[in-house]
Amino acid sequence: KDINFDIILMDIMMPVLDGYEAMTKIRANHITKNIPIIAITAKAQKEDRQKCIDAGANDYITKPIEQQQLLQLLKIYLL
C-alpha cells in the first residue's frame, strides 16, 4: 500500500482504540513505522509525556493546542 501522508497527529483519548495502542500498532507496521507521530492529549503530567514517547510518539503536545507550538513541531518533523 502507498502511504500518502507525512505526519500523524494522534489524539490519545479516542473511543474503542486509544492513542497509545494505535501508536504501538503504527510502529509495528513496516510501512508506517517511520512516519513522525505527534501525540495530542489533555493529560499534562510528566509521566503522560513519557507514556506517549514510550508508545511510539516522536513528540507530545497538550490540549488546548497552542497554534505556534503546533506549527513549531510540524516544522521540525516536516522540513
C-alpha angles and dihedrals in degrees: 000000000000115000109215103190136075104206140020123222102200121198107209096205103063127144119253098002115037121218094253091058092043093052091049090053092047091052091048092056113087091213096054103026095103100045109113114248124203110194116217118200144154089223110098105177121122091243091053091059091050091047089055092049091047090052091055109274118142091207143356136226129182131225132280085055117225107220096219093050091051092048091051091052092047090052091051094053101032104043 
